Amino acid sequence: MNYPSFTRFRGPHAGYVALTYVILFCAGLFPVTMFGGLPYYPPPTASVPEMVAFFSTRRTAVLLCAFLQFGAAIPLGIYVATVVSQLQFLGVRAAGTSIALFGGLATTIGIIFGNSYLWAMSYPDISQDPTLLHALYRISFGIGGPGFSVPFGIFIAGIAVTAGLTRLISRWLMWFGIVIAICGELSWFEMLSTRFLPLIPLTRFPGFLWTILVGFKLPRTAPIGRLA
């Protein structure tokens, strides 16, 4: 009796890489939210005096947030490269993998740049200059708000559709990803109206869970014949 031969994917385990990314990113949120004390990070609807008050009094918290979330970009970039490579290893030959790579790398680069601006806002001369601080805040939020959720949604859509249609992940996980991706693309309209602001966390946090699930569910072995 002949048994099929399998080969194993040689690369990091995407599930653990996703966990590292999510832990670092969420750890960066604690110092600047209500868990780290008051005042907490101002929303885009806040006034300039409120922004100055926060960044002037919570400089250490801002610095820690920027440090941790800048670091989170590294495992995210590794995760993106790993999952795309894993799909190709599993025999996926579709544009979705390249689309996912574009979205994932754009998200990673955005996190690096957005938190570089946040790091700059932790300096006293900047945090106490209302005009400069306001400009940097808007740039940082643009990159870290819709600038995160839109490309992140593209990344999730590319993986969800290609992996789902090839039955590498379950259908419910595919549709879960598609719903998150739709929220991400619609968050683009936040640039026109803050009424769309909730779509950003609706992309970000369910997206964290989705990346972890896909990292653990995506097969790491394939029959040798399938790779031909």
C-alpha positions as CSV (number, residue, x, y, z in Angstrom):
1,M,0.0,0.0,0.0
2,N,1.4,3.3,-1.1
3,Y,1.2,6.3,1.3
4,P,1.4,9.9,0.1
5,S,4.7,11.6,0.9
6,F,4.5,15.0,2.6
7,T,6.9,17.9,2.8
8,R,7.0,20.5,5.5
9,F,7.0,24.2,5.1
10,R,10.4,25.7,6.2
11,G,9.7,28.9,7.9
12,P,8.6,30.6,11.1
13,H,5.3,29.4,12.7
14,A,2.9,32.1,11.6
15,G,0.7,31.6,14.6
16,Y,3.4,32.4,17.2
17,V,4.7,35.3,15.1
18,A,1.1,36.7,15.0
19,L,0.9,36.4,18.8
20,T,4.1,38.3,19.2
21,Y,2.8,41.1,17.0
22,V,-0.5,41.4,18.8
23,I,1.1,41.3,22.3
24,L,3.6,44.0,21.5
25,F,1.0,46.2,19.8
26,C,-1.6,45.8,22.6
27,A,1.0,46.4,25.2
28,G,1.8,49.7,23.6
29,L,-1.9,50.7,24.0
30,F,-2.0,50.3,27.8
31,P,0.2,53.3,28.7
32,V,-1.9,55.7,26.7
33,T,-5.4,54.5,27.4
34,M,-7.5,54.6,30.6
35,F,-5.5,51.7,31.9
36,G,-2.4,53.9,32.1
37,G,-4.1,56.8,33.8
38,L,-5.6,60.1,32.9
39,P,-5.6,61.9,30.6
40,Y,-5.6,59.2,27.9
41,Y,-4.8,59.4,24.2
42,P,-7.0,62.1,22.5
43,P,-9.3,61.1,19.7
44,P,-9.2,63.0,16.4
45,T,-12.3,65.0,17.6
46,A,-10.3,66.4,20.5
47,S,-9.4,70.1,20.6
48,V,-5.8,71.3,20.2
49,P,-5.6,72.3,23.9
50,E,-6.6,68.7,24.8
51,M,-3.9,67.3,22.6
52,V,-1.3,69.6,24.2
53,A,-2.5,68.7,27.7
54,F,-2.1,65.0,27.0
55,F,1.3,65.0,25.2
56,S,2.7,67.5,27.7
57,T,1.8,65.4,30.8
58,R,2.1,61.9,29.4
59,R,5.4,62.0,27.6
60,T,6.7,58.8,29.1
61,A,3.5,56.9,28.2
62,V,3.7,58.2,24.7
63,L,7.4,57.2,24.4
64,L,6.6,53.7,25.7
65,C,3.7,53.3,23.3
66,A,5.8,54.4,20.3
67,F,8.6,52.1,21.3
68,L,6.4,49.0,21.7
69,Q,4.3,49.5,18.6
70,F,7.3,50.4,16.5
71,G,8.7,47.0,17.6
72,A,5.4,45.3,16.7
73,A,6.0,46.2,13.1
74,I,8.8,43.7,12.8
75,P,6.8,40.5,13.7
76,L,4.0,41.8,11.5
77,G,6.3,42.1,8.5
78,I,7.7,38.6,9.2
79,Y,4.1,37.3,9.5
80,V,3.1,38.8,6.2
81,A,6.1,37.4,4.4
82,T,5.6,34.0,6.1
83,V,1.9,33.6,5.3
84,V,2.4,34.6,1.6
85,S,5.3,32.2,1.3
86,Q,3.3,29.5,3.0
87,L,0.4,29.9,0.6
88,Q,2.8,29.6,-2.4
89,F,4.4,26.5,-0.8
90,L,0.9,25.0,-0.5
91,G,0.4,25.5,-4.3
92,V,-1.6,28.7,-4.5
93,R,-0.9,30.4,-7.8
94,A,-3.2,33.5,-7.7
95,A,-2.9,37.3,-7.7
96,G,-4.4,37.3,-4.2
97,T,-1.0,36.4,-2.6
98,S,0.7,39.4,-4.3
99,I,-2.2,41.6,-3.3
100,A,-1.9,40.4,0.3
101,L,1.9,41.0,0.2
102,F,1.3,44.6,-1.0
103,G,-1.3,45.3,1.7
104,G,0.7,43.6,4.5
105,L,4.0,45.5,3.7
106,A,2.1,48.8,3.4
107,T,0.6,48.2,6.8
108,T,4.0,47.3,8.3
109,I,5.7,50.4,6.8
110,G,2.8,52.5,8.0
111,I,3.2,51.3,11.6
112,I,6.9,52.2,11.5
113,F,6.3,55.7,10.2
114,G,3.3,56.4,12.3
115,N,5.1,55.5,15.5
116,S,8.2,57.5,14.4
117,Y,5.9,60.6,14.4
118,L,4.5,59.5,17.8
119,W,8.0,59.2,19.2
120,A,8.8,62.7,18.0
121,M,5.7,64.0,19.8
122,S,7.1,62.8,23.1
123,Y,9.8,65.5,23.1
124,P,9.0,68.5,25.3
125,D,9.7,71.2,22.7
126,I,7.3,69.5,20.3
127,S,4.6,68.5,22.8
128,Q,4.3,72.1,24.0
129,D,4.1,73.7,20.5
130,P,0.4,73.6,19.6
131,T,0.8,74.2,15.9
132,L,3.5,71.6,15.4
133,L,1.9,69.1,17.7
134,H,-1.4,69.4,15.9
135,A,0.2,68.8,12.5
136,L,2.2,65.8,13.7
137,Y,-0.9,64.4,15.5
138,R,-2.9,64.5,12.2
139,I,-0.1,62.9,10.2
140,S,0.4,60.2,12.8
141,F,-3.4,59.5,13.0
142,G,-3.7,59.4,9.3
143,I,-1.0,56.8,9.0
144,G,-2.1,54.8,12.1
145,G,-5.9,55.2,11.5
146,P,-7.2,54.7,8.0
147,G,-3.6,54.4,6.9
148,F,-3.5,51.2,8.9
149,S,-7.0,49.7,8.5
150,V,-7.2,50.2,4.7
151,P,-4.0,48.3,3.7
152,F,-4.6,45.8,6.6
153,G,-8.0,45.1,5.1
154,I,-6.3,44.5,1.7
155,F,-3.9,42.1,3.3
156,I,-6.7,40.2,5.1
157,A,-8.8,40.0,1.9
158,G,-5.9,38.7,-0.2
159,I,-5.2,35.9,2.3
160,A,-8.9,35.1,3.2
161,V,-10.1,34.7,-0.4
162,T,-7.1,32.7,-1.7
163,A,-6.8,30.4,1.3
164,G,-10.6,30.1,1.6
165,L,-11.3,29.2,-2.1
166,T,-8.5,26.7,-2.1
167,R,-9.9,25.1,1.1
168,L,-6.7,25.8,3.1
169,I,-8.8,27.5,5.8
170,S,-12.5,26.9,6.8
171,R,-15.3,28.9,5.1
172,W,-16.3,30.7,8.3
173,L,-12.7,31.9,8.7
174,M,-12.7,33.1,5.1
175,W,-16.0,35.0,5.6
176,F,-14.8,36.4,8.9
177,G,-11.7,37.8,7.1
178,I,-13.8,39.2,4.3
179,V,-16.1,41.1,6.7
180,I,-13.0,42.5,8.5
181,A,-11.6,43.5,5.1
182,I,-14.8,45.4,4.1
183,C,-14.7,47.3,7.4
184,G,-11.1,48.2,6.6
185,E,-11.8,49.5,3.1
186,L,-14.8,51.5,4.3
187,S,-12.7,53.1,7.0
188,W,-11.1,55.2,4.2
189,F,-14.2,57.4,4.5
190,E,-13.1,58.5,8.0
191,M,-10.9,61.0,6.2
192,L,-14.2,62.7,5.2
193,S,-16.2,62.1,8.3
194,T,-15.4,61.0,11.9
195,R,-18.7,59.0,11.8
196,F,-16.7,56.3,10.1
197,L,-14.1,56.2,13.0
198,P,-15.5,53.0,14.6
199,L,-14.6,51.1,11.5
200,I,-10.9,51.4,12.4
201,P,-11.0,49.4,15.6
202,L,-13.5,47.1,14.0
203,T,-10.8,46.3,11.5
204,R,-7.9,46.3,13.9
205,F,-9.0,44.2,16.9
206,P,-11.0,41.5,15.1
207,G,-8.1,41.5,12.6
208,F,-5.7,40.7,15.4
209,L,-7.7,37.6,16.2
210,W,-8.0,36.6,12.6
211,T,-4.3,36.8,12.0
212,I,-3.7,34.5,15.0
213,L,-6.3,32.0,13.9
214,V,-5.0,31.9,10.3
215,G,-1.4,31.5,11.6
216,F,-2.4,28.4,13.5
217,K,-4.9,27.0,11.0
218,L,-3.0,27.3,7.8
219,P,-1.4,23.9,6.9
220,R,2.4,23.6,7.3
221,T,2.6,20.3,5.3
222,A,1.6,19.4,1.8
223,P,1.6,16.2,-0.4
224,I,4.7,16.3,-2.6
225,G,2.5,15.7,-5.7
226,R,0.5,18.8,-5.0
227,L,3.6,21.0,-5.2
228,A,4.5,19.8,-8.7
